[in-house]
Amino acid sequence: MRFLYTFTFLLILFHTISFSAQWEVIDNNTIVKNPDGDEFHFKTYEMEELFGIFYTVNLNNTNGILNSMNKGFRWEASFYETRNIKNESNAIYDLIKQGEQLYAPAEPGSVHILSSKTQEWNKISITNETDPLTRLQFVNDSVGFIGYNSTIGFYKTTDKGITWEAFNNIESQIVSNFRFLNFVAKNENELYIVGSVNNSLYFYKTTNSGITWTSFQSELFEKSDLVIQAYYNLKYEAPYFYVENRYKQIKDGKTSMMRSNDFIKWEPVFISDFVDFGKFIHSFKFYGNNGFALGTQVFLYTEDGGDTWVDLYDENDIFYDNKNPINGFFLYEDYLYASGAIEELDENGDLTRVSKFFKYNTKNITSVYENRVNISIYPNPSTSFINLESEDMIESYDILDMSGKVVANNTSTLYQNKVYIDIEGLSKGTYFIRINENLYKRFVKQ
């Protein structure tokens, strides 16, 4: 019995040690100069890498792009945006890497392009419209699409963003008062639009590169309590479309990820638990089958396209201090680099939030992932019970419904290789079971 207690203690200790303080803060200089020579603390947004040089969008003082030549330890201005008629700096909305170039959509109706050959940024004016062109996606290194933020309008490029052609006949085929939210491109010809009219969702698609558009019905975000404006994370990664959605009340803090192979039928691939200040995914990216989703108190990783997620979030890590949101990330040379903020004392002794960068060695993920996904769940679907079985110890489980509410969990200490769970009392539908606090698997109650 003493051996069992000792083994259990060591198991808990190993679990704690293996997950703590995985993110390393990069103690970068946090002060840059604007075009007038004034020093200021920058505020990061999206983040990318090109040929070993790091880039990030700055949204403070004067909007622009910053770059780092030494992996985030020191930053300087790559370029600053021009000022508008109100003498305010024009906004930059995103930072996208495609092939050997970077793209930064900006207002009014423009996109900045970083050429890999000249290492210079060129600003391409696409339209004179006042609505910002915030949604930009590429389907290959040459062909891309860009869309308005509110009113409907699309442009296509076939030469890496140098010239753009408008979809002139789209408005005549779309319902009146349509408010454009986002779009996703599957290939050069097949595009899908999400929009709304008076808070009702509408969906359109084209299969001939915008010549004709047809409306269709989709299960996407059909619940009335979902935020219809939050469609930033909408992407295609063959063979699936992926989207992240949120609930209206930020205090509810529930977020989920869904996927579909036809944009009509959607299945959930992740649901977060309830937290009182908001647990949101801010960005997700796929590198082949390996996927990452980072956000407020969320650090998800998958190796199977989203069937299984391991949440590597660690509340003891400095990266997640102060309910820290993630403002962009990318994978480079086995490290995950992300931007966020921490609190520091300023020259007056007052606390201030300062942008910082962090890195995570993804080699740490392999052993964690292999140990966690080695858990099988059967039968699935099931009408009355499920079994959890693993070569490693199962310590705990929570069953979450699609609202993020815990509807069942273990009431006694486990540490077993096989666990029987009675689900007969659950309503029919899709559920997620969170195993050992960080592994998420989906099952269906019939």
N, C-alpha and C positions, 0 to 999 in steps of 0.2 A: 504494500500500500504506500509506503514511504517513497518507493521508486516511482510509483505512478504520479504522486504529487510533485516529485522533483522533475519528472519528465514533462508534466503539464506546465510547470513554471518555466522550464527552459523553452518550451514551445512558444509560450506567450512572449517571453523575453526575446527570442529570435524574431518573432513576428514584428515586435516593436522596433527592434534595432534595424531590421532590413528595410523598413519603410520610412525611417525618420531622416529628416534633413537631406533629402536627395537633390534638391535644387541648390545650386551654387550661385550666389550673387556676384555679378560682375561689377566691380566698383568703378564704374565709368565716371568721367567728368560730366556733371549735369548742367553745366552752364555753356551756352553758345551765344554768339552775337548775331543780332538781326542786321538788316542792310544799313541801318543808321549807326551801327557800332555799339548799340546798347546790349549789355549782357542780360540773359534771362534763363530761367529754368524751362527746359522744353517739356512738352507733354506728348508722349508717344501714342500712336494709333496703330496702323498696320505695319508689318515688318516683313522683309524679304532679303534674300541673298542672291548675288550674281557674281560669279567668278571669285568667290572668296571675300567679296566686299559686302558688308551689311548695310541695309538701307531701312529707314523708318520714316513714317509720316509724322511731322510735328504739327500740333494743333494749338500751340500757345504762342502769343505775342504776334508772330508773323508766320503764317502757314508756309510750309515748305517740306522738302525732303532732306534728311540728314544722312550721312554715311559714316561708316567706321571701317578703317583699314586694318584694324587689329582685333577683330572678333568681339567688338562691343565695348572695349575698354576706353576708347576715346572717340568722340563724335564731333563732326564739323558739318557745316551747311553744304549740301550738294547743290541746291538751288532754292530760291524763295519765290513764292507766287507774286504776281503783280497785284496792284491795288485797284479796286473798283471805283465807281463815281462817288461813293460815300467815303473814300479814302480808307477802306477796310481791305484787309488781305483776302483775296479769293480763297475759297475752301478747296481742299483736296480730299477726295472721298475714299480712295482705296489705293492699294499697292499690289500689283498683280505681276507675277513672273510667268512668262511664256517663252519657251525656247531660250534664246540668248539675249532677251530684251526684258526690260521692266516697263510697266505701264501704270500711270497714275491719273485716273479720270478726275477732272477738276471743273470748277465753274469759271466762266459761263460757257457751257457746251464745248469743252476742250478736253484733250488728253495729253499728258506729258509722256514722252517716250525716251527711254535711255538706250542709246545705241551701243551695242557691244563693241563696235568697231572704233567709234570716236570717243567713247566714254563721256559723251555730252548729252544733256537733256534737250529735246526739241518739243516745243508746245505746238500741237496740231489743233487748229480751230475746226470743229465739226459743224457747228450750227450757231446762229446768232440768237437762238431762243434763250429766254431767261431761265427756264427750268433746267436744273443741273442734270447732266448725264452721269448718273451715279452707278449704273449697272453695266459692267463690262465683263465679257467672257470670250475666251478663245476656244476653238475646237481643234486647231492645230497651230503650227508656228506662223502661218500666214493668214488664216481666216478667223475673224472675230466679229462680235456683235456688241453694240452698246445701246442702252435704252434710257429714256427719261425717268425721272424720279416720280412724277405725278401724271402729267398728261401723256397720252400715248404717242410714241414715236420711236422708230428704230433706225439704226444705220449699220451697214455691213462693210467690212474691209476684207480685201483679198491680198493685200500687199503689206502686211504687218503693221497696219495702222497709219500708213502714210496718207492714203486717200480713203474716203468713206462715201458710200452710196446710200441714200435715204430709201426707206420703204414707203413710197408715196401713196399707195392705195390702202394702207392699213386702217386709217380712221373710218373709211366708208364701210368697212366690214366688221367694225366693233360697235357694240351697243353704246348709245350716247351716255355722256356723263361718266364714262369709264375712267377709273383712277388706277393707273399702272402701279403695281407694287414690285414685281420682279419677274425675271424670266430665266429659263435655263435652255441651253443648246445641247442637243445630243450629237449632232453632226452639222455639216454645212447646210443641210436642207431642212432638218427637223428641229423646230423650236417650240417651246411652250411658254405661255404668258399667264401670270397670275395677277388679277386685279379685282377691283371692287366697285360697286355702285350702291350707295346708301348702306354701307356695311354688309352687303351681300357679296359673296365671292363669285367671280366669273373666271372661266378658263378658256383659252383659245390656243390653237396650235396650227402650225404650217408644216407641210412635208415637201414643199417646193420652194424653199428659201424665200418665203414671204409673198409669193405671187397671190396665193389665196389663203385665207384664214377661216377656220371653222371652230365653233364653240363646242364644248363637250362637258360632261359631268365628271367630277372627281371627288373622291372621298377626302381629299386633302383638307384638313382643318375644318371639318364640317360642324364641329361643336361651336355653339354660339359664344362660349366664354373664352375662346382663344383669341389672342391678339392677332388681328389680320394685318397689322402694319409690320410685324416682325418677320420679314421674309428675307433677311439678309443672307442667311445660310441656306442657299438652295443651289445644289450642285449635281452634276452628273459624273459618276465614276463607274465605268462599265463593270457589270451590266445594270447598275442601279442608279436611279435618282435618289438623292438624299436631301432631307430637309430637317431643320430644327425649329420647333415651335415653343411658344410660351403662353402662359395664362395671363389674363388681363391684369390682375392685381399683383404687382411686383412682390408684395409682402407674402403672397402665397408661395412663391419661389419654386414652382414646379416647371420642369422643362423636359422635353422628350425629343428623340430623334426617330424619324420614320424613313422608310425606303420603299421604292416601287420600281418595277421594270416596265410599266406602261403609263405612268402618271395618272392612272385611274384608281386602281386598287393599291392601297397603302398598308404596310404592316409596321408596327412599332419595333424598333431595335434597341431602344433604351428609354427608361423612364427614371427620373431622379426622385428621391424622397423629398418630403416636405421640409423646408427650412424657413425660418421666420423672416429672413431679409432678402431672399432671392438666391436661387441656385441655378444659374443660367450657363448654357454653353455659348461662348462668344465667337468661337471659330472652330471649324474642323477641316482637316486636310487628309487626303489619302496619298500614300506613296506605294503604288501597287496595292496589294491586299492589306498592307499595314496602314491603319488609320489612327489618327489622334483627334481628340476633341477636348479643348481646354476652355475653362470658364471660371466663374466664381465658385470656389470649392468643388471643382470638377476637373479631373485629369484622367481622361478615358483613353484606353488603348485596345485595339483589336487586330487580330491577324487573319480573320476569316470574313472580312467584308462587313462586319457588324452583327454576326450571329452571336458572338460572345464579346463582352466588354469587361475589362479589368479597370477599376477606378483606382488610380495610384495616388489619389489625394491624401495628403498627410497634414493634419491640422497643426502639427508641431513644426512644420517647415516654414522658413521665413518668407517663401514665395507666396504663401497664402495668409500671411498676417494682414490684419485690418480688412478682412473680407475682400482681398485684393482681386480685382478683375484682370483678365488677361487681355492685352491690347495687341494681339498679333503674335504669331510664332512661325517657325519653320524648322526643318530638319537639315542638318549640315554636318558631314563627317562624324556620324554616330552620336552627335549631340543635338538635343532639342533646345533651341534658343527661343526665349519668350520675353516680351516686354510687359512691365507692370509698374508698380510704385511701392515705396515704403515711406514711413514717416521718419523725418529727421528734424533736428533742431536747426533753425536758421540763425543768422547773425544776431538776432534779437533774443534768442533763447526760446522762441515760439516753435511749436510743432508745425511742420509743413510737409505735404506729400510731394515726394521727389521721384521722377521717373528713374527706374533702374532696369537693368537687363539681367536675365538669369539663364543658366544652362543646366541641362539634365543629361547625364550619360545614359543613352538608351541601352547600353549593354546591361544595365541593371534590370531592364524590363524583361529580358529573355527568361531568366530563372523564375522571376515572379509570375510571368504569364504561364509558363509551362506547369508550374506547381498548382496554379489556380484553375486552368481550363480542363484539367484532367478529371473533372467531375462530370458524370453523366446524369441525365434526368430522364426518367421513363416511368410509365408510358406517357407519351406526349404526342397528341392530345390525350386527355384522360377525363373520365366522368366522376371519379370518386377518390382517387389517391395518386400520389406520385412517389417515386423513390429517388433519393440522391445517393450516388455511389462514387467513391473516390479511393485512389491508392493512398492519398494523404488524409489527414484528419479533417473532418467537417466540424467546425467549432460552433457555428451559428447560422441561422437563416432568417430572412424576413421576406414576406410575400407582399408585393406592392401592386395595387390596382393601377389603372391608367390615369388616375388623378394624382398618383404619388403617395397615396395613403397606405400605411401598413395595415393590412387586413389579417395577417397571421404571422406568428413567429414562434421560435422555440421558447418554451416556458421552463425548461430545465437545462442544465449544463450538458453539452454534447461530447465532443471529442470522439466521434465515431467515424467508421469508414462507410457505413450505410445507414441512411435515415429514411424512415417511412413517414409520409405526411398525408394526413386526411384532408382532402379538399372538397368533400361532398357538400359542405355548407357554403361554398363560394358560388356566386352567380356565374352564369356562362360568360365567357369572354377571354381576353388576353391578359396575362399577368406576367410580372417579372419576379423572379426569386433572387434575392441578393444573398450570396453565400460567403461566409467568413468576412462580411462587412464590405467587400470590394469587388466580388465577381457577380456579374449580372447575366442571367439566362432567362430566356422567354419560354413560357409554356401556355397552353390553351386549355381552359376548362370547358368541356362540352356539356 
